[in-house]
């Protein structure tokens, strides 16, 4: 009964999120039309913030509708952090507040694509904290800080601070600040609200394996801290020996570079051997999650997907790659031994353009490579 109830609640929430997509799409479309009317530079900046806000809401509704999927989103923590901060820049400016953003203590080179669930949770929690800080601060500043720290065991932690110069939290209310429907006397005296923001943010961060705390002794205002292990935010990636990356030092930068995704190591090696015989360089990964993670940080001329893989099959991987790559999605090619049962229309619907049959025929693969490069055989040979 409990599971059925939870499943029903999840379905209701998904339907609610789905219904929100219609007005959000209308707002996004109207914003695009207004942008075409010849705006001032200031208006264009504000319209860009509006469209990013709508896009952020669309991303949230997508995670609710597709709550059972765990593909990677096309963003790391740094772009997510910057995007959320920018969304509140206009509100802070309208109140005469300084919104100061500091990520000097964060190593950008270590940023990795976030798991879908982690990205949605971090976005909601950070948005709630900055929204409260701007809303309840009358004068001064809101400072948002992102940094890395290493704990006693050598594990890397992500630390986020949101510090404002508002009225702060009264001493007798600090222990209850994260309770549902809790509103402080200082806050309720200024602006009406439901008392759900901090509670919701704490639930999101706890669900990700982190903590949200109100720090002591920070002087004027209030300072909230998110602390979470870096390993909780990034998707699991296969061990190093299962992922084989082409050596860029020896790659012909004008030649085709592709990604091969197959849970069977022998199949990966066979396909890469045939591709490399045509001087096509290959990165090899054993799963859809690994493919999405790599595609977020590397560019490919094509992706060869095994259709039948555990966890994420070829179709699921194609959908994840569409989210990761957006308009830069490379051609997707299905690789399968079940050519007679493949629904090519269904594959095209998720972005898979071609099918290669196992066992792989060098002749048919060569013809496919010619099509991918958009040239004739002579040009393809020259590329190879």
C-alpha positions as CSV (number, residue, x, y, z in Angstrom):
1,X,0.0,0.0,0.0
2,X,2.8,2.3,0.9
3,X,4.6,1.8,-2.4
4,X,1.4,2.3,-4.4
5,X,0.7,5.5,-2.5
6,X,4.2,6.8,-3.3
7,X,3.9,5.7,-6.9
8,X,0.6,7.6,-7.1
9,X,2.1,10.7,-5.6
10,X,5.0,10.6,-8.0
11,X,2.7,10.2,-11.0
12,X,0.5,13.1,-9.8
13,X,3.7,15.3,-9.5
14,X,4.8,14.2,-12.9
15,X,1.5,15.1,-14.4
16,X,1.5,18.5,-12.7
17,X,5.0,19.2,-14.0
18,X,3.8,18.0,-17.5
19,X,0.9,20.5,-17.4
20,X,3.3,23.3,-16.5
21,X,5.2,22.8,-19.7
22,X,2.4,24.3,-21.8
23,X,2.3,27.8,-20.2
24,X,6.1,27.7,-19.9
25,X,6.4,26.9,-23.6
26,X,4.1,29.8,-24.4
27,X,6.1,32.2,-22.3
28,X,9.3,31.0,-24.0
29,X,7.8,31.5,-27.4
30,X,6.5,35.0,-26.6
31,X,9.9,35.9,-25.2
32,X,11.5,34.9,-28.5
33,X,9.0,36.9,-30.5
34,X,9.6,40.0,-28.3
35,X,13.4,39.6,-28.8
36,X,12.8,40.1,-32.6
37,X,11.1,43.5,-32.0
38,X,14.3,45.4,-31.7
39,X,15.2,45.8,-28.0
40,X,17.7,48.1,-26.4
41,X,20.9,46.5,-25.0
42,X,19.4,46.7,-21.5
43,X,16.2,45.1,-22.6
44,X,18.1,42.3,-24.4
45,X,20.0,41.5,-21.2
46,X,16.8,41.3,-19.2
47,X,15.1,39.2,-21.8
48,X,18.0,36.8,-21.8
49,X,17.6,36.4,-18.0
50,X,13.8,35.8,-18.6
51,X,14.5,33.1,-21.1
52,X,17.1,31.4,-18.9
53,X,14.6,31.5,-16.0
54,X,12.0,29.8,-18.2
55,X,14.6,27.3,-19.4
56,X,15.5,26.5,-15.8
57,X,11.9,25.9,-15.0
58,X,11.6,23.6,-18.1
59,X,14.6,21.7,-16.9
60,X,13.0,21.2,-13.5
61,X,9.7,20.0,-14.9
62,X,11.6,17.6,-17.2
63,X,13.3,16.0,-14.2
64,X,9.9,15.5,-12.5
65,X,8.3,14.1,-15.6
66,X,11.3,11.7,-16.2
67,X,12.1,11.1,-12.6
68,X,12.9,7.4,-13.3
69,X,15.7,8.3,-15.7
70,X,19.3,9.0,-14.6
71,X,21.1,10.4,-17.7
72,X,23.5,13.2,-17.4
73,X,22.5,16.8,-17.9
74,X,24.6,19.0,-20.1
75,X,26.1,21.1,-17.3
76,X,28.7,20.9,-14.6
77,X,28.5,22.6,-11.3
78,X,30.2,25.8,-12.4
79,X,27.8,26.7,-15.2
80,X,24.9,25.7,-13.0
81,X,26.2,27.9,-10.2
82,X,26.8,30.9,-12.5
83,X,23.4,30.5,-14.2
84,X,21.5,30.4,-10.9
85,X,23.4,33.5,-9.6
86,X,22.6,35.4,-12.8
87,X,18.9,34.7,-12.5
88,X,18.8,36.8,-9.3
89,X,21.0,39.6,-10.5
90,X,18.1,41.8,-11.7
91,X,16.1,41.3,-8.4
92,X,19.2,42.3,-6.4
93,X,19.9,45.3,-8.6
94,X,16.3,46.5,-8.3
95,X,16.7,46.6,-4.5
96,X,20.1,48.3,-4.7
97,X,21.9,45.2,-3.4
98,X,25.3,44.0,-4.5
99,X,25.2,40.4,-5.6
100,X,28.8,39.2,-5.2
101,X,29.8,35.9,-6.6
102,X,33.1,34.2,-5.7
103,X,34.3,30.8,-7.0
104,X,38.1,31.5,-6.7
105,X,38.4,28.5,-4.4
106,X,36.9,26.1,-6.9
107,X,39.1,24.2,-9.4
108,X,37.2,24.6,-12.7
109,X,39.4,21.9,-14.3
110,X,37.9,19.3,-11.9
111,X,34.3,20.2,-12.8
112,X,32.4,17.2,-14.2
113,X,28.9,16.8,-15.7
114,X,26.3,16.4,-12.9
115,X,23.9,13.5,-12.6
116,X,20.4,14.6,-13.6
117,X,19.0,14.2,-10.1
118,X,22.0,16.0,-8.5
119,X,21.8,18.9,-11.0
120,X,18.1,19.4,-10.3
121,X,18.5,19.2,-6.5
122,X,21.5,21.6,-6.4
123,X,19.7,24.1,-8.7
124,X,16.6,24.1,-6.5
125,X,18.5,24.4,-3.2
126,X,20.8,27.1,-4.4
127,X,17.9,29.0,-6.0
128,X,15.9,28.9,-2.7
129,X,18.8,30.2,-0.6
130,X,19.7,33.1,-3.0
131,X,16.0,33.9,-3.4
132,X,15.6,34.2,0.4
133,X,18.7,36.2,0.8
134,X,17.7,38.8,-1.8
135,X,14.1,38.9,-0.7
136,X,14.8,39.6,3.0
137,X,17.8,41.9,2.6
138,X,17.0,45.6,2.4
139,X,20.5,47.1,2.2
140,X,24.0,45.8,1.7
141,X,24.9,42.7,-0.2
142,X,24.4,39.0,-0.9
143,X,27.5,37.0,-1.3
144,X,27.5,33.6,-2.9
145,X,30.7,31.5,-2.7
146,X,31.6,28.1,-4.3
147,X,34.8,26.3,-3.3
148,X,36.5,22.9,-2.9
149,X,37.7,21.6,0.4
150,X,39.4,18.3,1.3
151,X,38.3,16.5,4.5
152,X,40.4,14.5,6.9
153,X,40.1,11.3,4.8
154,X,41.3,13.1,1.7
155,X,37.9,13.2,0.0
156,X,36.9,16.3,-1.9
157,X,33.9,18.3,-0.7
158,X,31.9,20.9,-2.5
159,X,31.1,23.9,-0.2
160,X,28.6,26.6,-1.1
161,X,27.9,29.7,1.1
162,X,25.1,32.2,0.8
163,X,25.7,35.1,3.1
164,X,23.4,38.2,3.3
165,X,23.3,41.4,5.3
166,X,19.6,41.1,6.2
167,X,17.9,40.9,9.6
168,X,19.3,37.4,10.4
169,X,17.7,34.6,12.3
170,X,16.7,35.2,15.9
171,X,18.6,33.0,18.5
172,X,15.5,31.1,19.7
173,X,14.5,30.3,16.1
174,X,17.8,28.9,14.8
175,X,17.2,25.3,15.8
176,X,13.9,25.3,13.9
177,X,14.9,27.2,10.8
178,X,14.7,24.1,8.6
179,X,11.3,22.9,9.8
180,X,8.4,22.8,7.4
181,X,6.2,26.0,7.4
182,X,8.7,27.7,9.8
183,X,8.9,31.5,9.3
184,X,11.1,33.7,11.5
185,X,9.6,36.7,13.2
186,X,12.1,39.0,11.4
187,X,11.1,37.6,8.1
188,X,7.3,37.3,8.5
189,X,7.3,41.0,9.6
190,X,8.7,42.0,6.2
191,X,7.3,39.8,3.4
192,X,4.5,37.1,3.3
193,X,5.5,33.6,2.6
194,X,4.8,29.9,3.1
195,X,7.9,28.9,5.1
196,X,8.8,26.1,2.7
197,X,12.0,27.4,1.0
198,X,14.6,26.4,3.6
199,X,12.8,23.2,4.4
200,X,12.7,22.3,0.7
201,X,16.4,23.2,0.2
202,X,17.5,21.1,3.2
203,X,15.4,18.1,1.9
204,X,17.0,18.4,-1.6
205,X,20.6,18.5,-0.2
206,X,19.9,15.7,2.3
207,X,18.5,13.6,-0.5
208,X,21.9,14.1,-2.3
209,X,23.9,13.0,0.7
210,X,24.9,16.5,1.8
211,X,24.1,18.9,4.6
212,X,22.6,22.4,4.7
213,X,23.4,24.4,7.9
214,X,22.9,27.8,9.3
215,X,26.4,28.9,10.4
216,X,27.1,30.6,13.7
217,X,29.2,33.6,14.4
218,X,29.0,35.1,10.9
219,X,28.3,38.7,12.0
220,X,25.4,40.6,10.5
221,X,22.7,38.8,8.6
222,X,22.6,35.0,8.0
223,X,25.0,32.6,6.3
224,X,23.8,29.2,5.0
225,X,26.3,26.5,4.0
226,X,25.8,23.6,1.7
227,X,28.4,20.9,2.1
228,X,28.4,17.7,0.0
229,X,31.0,15.2,-1.2
230,X,32.0,15.7,-4.9
231,X,31.4,12.0,-5.5
232,X,27.7,12.5,-4.7
233,X,27.1,14.9,-7.6
234,X,28.9,13.3,-10.6
235,X,27.7,10.2,-12.3
236,X,29.5,6.9,-11.8
237,X,32.0,6.3,-14.5
238,X,33.6,3.0,-15.5
239,X,37.0,2.1,-14.3
240,X,39.9,3.5,-16.3
241,X,40.8,0.2,-17.8
242,X,37.3,0.0,-19.4
243,X,37.5,3.4,-21.0
244,X,40.0,3.8,-23.9
245,X,40.7,7.3,-25.2
246,X,42.4,8.1,-28.4
247,X,45.8,9.8,-28.0
248,X,45.2,13.3,-29.2
249,X,48.9,13.9,-29.7
250,X,48.9,11.4,-32.6
251,X,45.5,12.2,-34.0
252,X,45.0,13.8,-37.4
253,X,42.9,16.8,-36.4
254,X,41.2,16.9,-39.9
255,X,40.1,13.2,-39.6
256,X,37.0,11.8,-38.1
257,X,37.0,11.1,-34.4
258,X,34.2,8.9,-33.0
259,X,32.9,7.4,-29.8
260,X,32.1,3.7,-29.6
261,X,29.6,2.6,-26.9
262,X,29.2,-1.1,-26.2
263,X,29.1,-3.1,-23.0
264,X,31.0,-6.0,-24.7
265,X,34.8,-5.3,-24.8
266,X,35.4,-7.7,-27.7
267,X,32.7,-5.9,-29.8
268,X,34.3,-2.5,-28.9
269,X,37.7,-3.6,-30.0
270,X,36.4,-5.2,-33.3
271,X,34.5,-2.1,-34.3
272,X,37.4,0.2,-33.4
273,X,39.8,-1.9,-35.4
274,X,37.7,-1.6,-38.5
275,X,37.2,2.1,-38.0
276,X,40.9,2.7,-37.4
277,X,41.7,0.8,-40.6
278,X,40.1,3.9,-42.3
279,X,42.2,6.2,-40.0
280,X,39.2,7.1,-37.9
281,X,40.3,7.6,-34.3
282,X,38.1,6.1,-31.5
283,X,37.2,6.6,-27.9
284,X,35.8,3.4,-26.4
285,X,33.3,3.2,-23.4
286,X,31.2,0.4,-22.0
287,X,28.0,2.2,-21.0
288,X,25.6,5.0,-21.8
289,X,26.5,6.9,-18.7
290,X,30.1,6.9,-19.6
291,X,29.2,8.1,-23.2
292,X,27.1,11.0,-21.8
293,X,29.9,12.0,-19.5
294,X,32.5,12.0,-22.2
295,X,30.3,13.7,-24.8
296,X,29.8,16.6,-22.4
297,X,33.6,17.4,-22.5
298,X,34.8,16.0,-25.8
299,X,33.6,16.5,-29.4
300,X,32.8,13.6,-31.8
301,X,32.2,13.3,-35.5
302,X,29.8,10.4,-34.8
303,X,28.7,8.0,-32.0
304,X,28.3,4.3,-32.5
305,X,25.8,2.8,-30.1
306,X,25.1,-0.8,-29.3
307,X,21.4,-1.1,-29.0
308,X,21.3,-3.8,-26.3
309,X,23.2,-2.7,-23.2
310,X,22.2,-3.1,-19.5
311,X,21.0,-0.1,-17.4
312,X,20.9,2.3,-20.4
313,X,20.3,0.7,-23.8
314,X,21.1,2.4,-27.1
315,X,17.8,4.4,-27.2
316,X,18.3,5.6,-23.6
317,X,21.8,6.6,-24.4
318,X,20.7,8.5,-27.5
319,X,18.3,10.5,-25.4
320,X,21.0,11.2,-22.9
321,X,23.4,12.4,-25.6
322,X,20.7,14.7,-27.0
323,X,20.4,16.4,-23.6
324,X,24.1,16.6,-23.2
325,X,25.0,17.8,-26.7
326,X,22.0,19.9,-27.6
327,X,22.4,21.4,-31.0
328,X,25.9,20.0,-31.3
329,X,24.6,16.4,-31.2
330,X,26.9,14.3,-33.5
331,X,25.4,11.7,-35.9
332,X,24.3,8.7,-33.9
333,X,24.7,5.2,-35.4
334,X,23.1,2.1,-34.0
335,X,25.1,-1.2,-34.0
336,X,23.1,-4.3,-33.7
337,X,22.9,-8.0,-34.8
338,X,19.1,-7.9,-34.8
339,X,18.7,-6.0,-38.1
340,X,15.4,-7.6,-39.0
341,X,13.7,-6.5,-35.8
342,X,15.0,-2.9,-35.7
343,X,12.3,-0.2,-35.8
344,X,14.2,2.4,-37.8
345,X,11.4,5.0,-37.5
346,X,11.6,4.7,-33.7
347,X,15.4,5.1,-33.9
348,X,15.2,8.2,-36.0
349,X,12.7,9.6,-33.5
350,X,15.5,9.6,-30.8
351,X,18.2,10.9,-33.2
352,X,19.7,7.7,-34.5
353,X,20.3,8.2,-38.2
354,X,21.9,5.0,-39.4
355,X,22.3,1.3,-38.5
356,X,25.4,-0.9,-38.7
357,X,24.8,-4.6,-38.6
358,X,26.9,-7.1,-36.7
359,X,29.2,-8.7,-37.8
360,X,30.5,-5.4,-39.1
361,X,31.2,-5.3,-42.8
362,X,34.2,-3.1,-43.7
363,X,32.5,-2.2,-47.0
364,X,29.2,-1.0,-45.5
365,X,31.1,0.8,-42.7
366,X,33.2,2.6,-45.3
367,X,30.1,3.7,-47.2
368,X,28.6,5.0,-43.9
369,X,31.8,7.0,-43.2
370,X,31.5,8.6,-46.6
371,X,28.0,9.7,-45.8
372,X,29.0,11.0,-42.4
373,X,31.6,13.2,-43.9
374,X,29.2,14.3,-46.7
375,X,31.7,13.6,-49.4
376,X,32.3,11.2,-52.3
377,X,34.5,8.1,-52.1
378,X,37.6,9.9,-53.3
379,X,37.3,12.6,-50.6
380,X,36.7,9.9,-47.9
381,X,39.9,8.1,-49.0
382,X,41.8,11.3,-48.9
383,X,40.5,11.9,-45.3
384,X,41.4,8.3,-44.4
